Amino acid sequence: MTQQTAKDSVQVTETKQRIWSSTLQEVRRSGVLGLRVADVAQGAGVSVPLIYRYFGNRDGLIATVVAGEVARTYMEEMVRMEAIGSNAADDELFEVILRLIPKPDDPWRYERRWLRLEAKAAARSIPALRTSLNEVLSEIEDATTSLIERVRARCGNKSTVPSRTIAWMLNSFYDGFTNSDLKREPLSDEHYMPLLRAVLKEHMC
């Protein structure tokens, strides 16, 4: 690779990152279905044709960025959980995992879970997003299942409930916190923790 080619590659990467950030900003402001490519282009400081060149069309942009962001944020959490869990002593592992699993009062996860919910709703009318999101959610389920299996093996857990079923349940809880977000008296960690603790003790560690 020549020096000029490497420089061009860096510029393309930086431009795509600006488009990615602008797209997320517009999604937060107008929603997935309300997103306008012209607004994204203005926010990123690029032309609309350039966005089409990189992403194909509006649906391609949404599918790439929205599904990609759902994957990125979740896998970021999984990597963090695995790193911390692997460094925890055996007698501390349960409490460590308990602290790391998503809960309703996690303020930094609020936007993430709402993006997941909105992405799934929008996927009903955007086929490209549905395809990308299906792949992403499968990756998330696989990663969660794999983590549960490793924790079970380390703890010697003998639950007969498949690890994939536990993964599905935990991810469903995570998405379900959006129901609580809308209530006047939302579900708190204080209410949720006894259930989470019981489930993990019985089926994970």
C-alpha positions as CSV (number, residue, x, y, z in Angstrom):
1,M,0.0,0.0,0.0
2,T,1.4,3.4,-1.0
3,Q,1.6,6.3,1.3
4,Q,-1.1,8.1,-0.7
5,T,-3.4,5.0,-0.6
6,A,-2.9,4.7,3.1
7,K,-3.8,8.4,3.5
8,D,-6.9,8.0,1.4
9,S,-8.0,5.0,3.4
10,V,-7.6,6.9,6.7
11,Q,-9.7,9.8,5.2
12,V,-12.4,7.4,4.1
13,T,-12.5,5.8,7.6
14,E,-12.8,9.2,9.2
15,T,-15.5,10.4,6.8
16,K,-17.5,7.2,7.5
17,Q,-17.1,7.8,11.2
18,R,-18.5,11.3,10.9
19,I,-21.4,10.0,8.9
20,W,-22.0,7.3,11.5
21,S,-22.0,9.9,14.4
22,S,-24.3,12.2,12.4
23,T,-26.7,9.4,11.7
24,L,-27.0,8.5,15.4
25,Q,-27.5,12.1,16.2
26,E,-30.3,12.4,13.7
27,V,-31.9,9.1,15.0
28,R,-31.9,10.5,18.5
29,R,-33.5,13.7,17.2
30,S,-36.0,12.4,14.6
31,G,-36.2,8.6,15.1
32,V,-35.1,5.9,12.7
33,L,-38.1,6.3,10.4
34,G,-37.9,10.1,10.5
35,L,-34.2,10.1,9.5
36,R,-33.4,12.3,6.5
37,V,-30.1,11.7,4.6
38,A,-29.8,15.5,3.9
39,D,-29.7,16.1,7.6
40,V,-27.1,13.4,8.1
41,A,-25.0,14.9,5.3
42,Q,-25.2,18.4,6.8
43,G,-24.2,17.1,10.2
44,A,-21.3,15.1,8.8
45,G,-20.1,17.9,6.5
46,V,-20.4,15.7,3.4
47,S,-22.6,15.5,0.3
48,V,-25.7,13.3,0.0
49,P,-24.2,11.5,-3.1
50,L,-21.1,10.6,-1.0
51,I,-23.4,8.9,1.6
52,Y,-25.1,7.0,-1.2
53,R,-21.7,6.0,-2.5
54,Y,-20.7,4.5,0.8
55,F,-24.0,3.1,2.0
56,G,-26.1,2.6,-1.2
57,N,-29.3,4.4,-0.1
58,R,-31.1,5.6,3.0
59,D,-32.1,2.1,4.0
60,G,-28.5,0.9,3.6
61,L,-27.3,3.8,5.8
62,I,-29.9,3.0,8.5
63,A,-29.2,-0.8,8.3
64,T,-25.4,-0.3,8.6
65,V,-25.3,2.3,11.3
66,V,-28.3,1.4,13.5
67,A,-27.7,-2.4,13.5
68,G,-24.0,-1.7,13.8
69,E,-24.4,0.5,16.8
70,V,-26.6,-2.1,18.5
71,A,-23.9,-4.7,18.0
72,R,-21.1,-2.4,18.9
73,T,-22.5,-1.3,22.3
74,Y,-23.6,-4.8,23.3
75,M,-20.3,-6.4,22.4
76,E,-18.5,-3.7,24.2
77,E,-20.4,-4.7,27.4
78,M,-19.7,-8.4,26.7
79,V,-16.0,-7.8,26.4
80,R,-16.0,-5.8,29.6
81,M,-17.9,-8.6,31.4
82,E,-15.6,-11.3,30.2
83,A,-12.4,-9.3,31.1
84,I,-13.6,-8.5,34.7
85,G,-15.1,-12.0,35.2
86,S,-12.0,-13.7,34.2
87,N,-10.0,-11.8,36.7
88,A,-12.4,-12.4,39.6
89,A,-11.7,-15.1,42.2
90,D,-14.1,-18.1,42.3
91,D,-15.8,-16.9,45.5
92,E,-16.3,-13.4,44.0
93,L,-17.5,-14.4,40.5
94,F,-21.3,-14.5,41.3
95,E,-21.3,-11.0,42.8
96,V,-19.1,-9.7,39.9
97,I,-21.5,-11.1,37.3
98,L,-24.5,-9.8,39.2
99,R,-23.1,-6.3,39.2
100,L,-22.3,-6.3,35.5
101,I,-25.6,-7.7,34.1
102,P,-27.9,-4.9,32.8
103,K,-30.4,-3.5,35.3
104,P,-33.2,-0.9,35.1
105,D,-31.4,1.8,37.0
106,D,-28.3,1.8,34.7
107,P,-28.4,5.4,33.3
108,W,-25.7,4.8,30.7
109,R,-27.7,1.9,29.2
110,Y,-31.0,3.9,28.9
111,E,-30.3,5.2,25.4
112,R,-28.8,1.9,24.3
113,R,-31.9,-0.1,25.1
114,W,-34.2,2.4,23.5
115,L,-32.1,2.3,20.3
116,R,-32.6,-1.5,20.2
117,L,-36.3,-1.2,20.7
118,E,-36.7,1.5,18.0
119,A,-34.4,-0.5,15.6
120,K,-36.6,-3.5,16.0
121,A,-39.8,-1.5,15.4
122,A,-38.3,0.2,12.3
123,A,-37.1,-3.2,11.0
124,R,-40.7,-4.1,10.2
125,S,-40.8,-1.6,7.4
126,I,-37.1,-1.5,6.4
127,P,-36.1,-4.9,5.0
128,A,-32.3,-4.1,4.9
129,L,-32.5,-3.2,8.6
130,R,-34.4,-6.3,9.4
131,T,-31.7,-8.4,7.7
132,S,-28.9,-6.7,9.4
133,L,-30.6,-6.7,12.8
134,N,-31.4,-10.4,12.5
135,E,-27.7,-11.0,12.1
136,V,-26.7,-8.7,15.0
137,L,-29.3,-10.2,17.4
138,S,-28.1,-13.7,16.5
139,E,-24.5,-12.6,17.3
140,I,-25.6,-11.1,20.6
141,E,-27.5,-14.2,21.5
142,D,-24.4,-16.4,20.6
143,A,-22.1,-14.2,22.6
144,T,-24.4,-14.2,25.7
145,T,-24.8,-17.9,25.4
146,S,-21.1,-18.5,25.2
147,L,-20.5,-16.3,28.3
148,I,-23.1,-18.2,30.3
149,E,-21.6,-21.5,29.3
150,R,-18.2,-20.4,30.4
151,V,-19.5,-19.1,33.7
152,R,-21.5,-22.3,34.3
153,A,-18.5,-24.5,33.6
154,R,-16.4,-22.5,36.1
155,C,-19.1,-22.6,38.8
156,G,-20.1,-26.2,38.1
157,N,-23.7,-25.2,37.6
158,K,-26.0,-28.2,36.8
159,S,-29.1,-26.5,35.6
160,T,-30.9,-28.4,32.8
161,V,-32.2,-25.2,31.2
162,P,-30.2,-24.6,28.1
163,S,-27.7,-21.7,28.2
164,R,-29.3,-20.2,25.1
165,T,-32.7,-20.0,26.9
166,I,-31.1,-18.1,29.8
167,A,-29.4,-15.8,27.2
168,W,-32.8,-15.1,25.6
169,M,-34.4,-14.4,28.9
170,L,-31.7,-12.0,30.0
171,N,-31.8,-10.1,26.7
172,S,-35.6,-10.0,26.9
173,F,-35.4,-8.5,30.4
174,Y,-32.9,-5.9,29.0
175,D,-35.3,-4.8,26.3
176,G,-38.3,-5.0,28.7
177,F,-36.8,-2.2,30.9
178,T,-38.2,0.2,28.3
179,N,-41.7,-0.7,29.6
180,S,-40.5,0.5,33.0
181,D,-39.0,3.6,31.6
182,L,-42.5,4.8,30.6
183,K,-44.1,4.3,34.0
184,R,-44.6,6.9,36.6
185,E,-43.2,4.5,39.2
186,P,-40.6,2.6,37.2
187,L,-39.1,-0.8,38.2
188,S,-36.0,-0.2,40.3
189,D,-32.9,-2.2,40.9
190,E,-34.2,-2.8,44.4
191,H,-37.3,-4.6,42.9
192,Y,-35.4,-6.4,40.2
193,M,-32.3,-7.7,42.0
194,P,-34.1,-10.4,44.0
195,L,-35.3,-12.0,40.8
196,L,-32.0,-11.6,39.0
197,R,-30.1,-13.0,42.0
198,A,-32.4,-16.0,42.1
199,V,-32.2,-16.7,38.4
200,L,-28.4,-16.5,38.3
201,K,-28.0,-18.7,41.4
202,E,-30.3,-21.4,40.0
203,H,-29.2,-21.4,36.3
204,M,-25.8,-19.7,36.0
205,C,-23.5,-19.6,39.0
